Amino acid sequence: MWLLTRDRVLMVTTAVMTVAAGTMTVLYVTKDGPGPQPVKPVARTTGPPHASPGASVAGTGKPGTVKAAYAVRSKWKDGFNAEVTVTNLGSQPLMGWMVNLELPKDVDVTSTWGATAEQQPGKLVLRSQAYNTYLEAGGAIRMGFEAKGPAGPPTSCSVNGAPC
């Protein structure tokens, strides 16, 4: 990698980038340099801010700007597989989402994907994860779960506090 300065070109042997609070800091070591030197950011990037790993965001958005759909994708003797799709209907990006499902009390969720899950008897809460908390305007995200018990629709559903 090469670094262009005002008066010369340096060969960069090591570079480390960090992004915090929308500011990028780059430390680099040049072949002929003494050690790490901070470089001022050249430009700010746009797009989603990055949440810390494992972060769970409570969801920002006006009621009615986001919806969730529920579908049973497969059934078998003792269980089923369901998919939940969250869609941002608004004109602004959505930062985080949370889907609350009221399920029959005899349904036991055994695994989930695409969301952090909290389960209590008869209730399943699916929350965005660090990698999928940002949902662009008009965008959709799918997640799902596998469960033991009778397949069927939830008795109630809400996303970010608004009915699905």
Order of alpha helices (4+ residues) and beta strands (2+ residues): beta-beta-beta-beta-beta-beta-beta-beta-beta-beta-beta-beta-beta-beta-beta
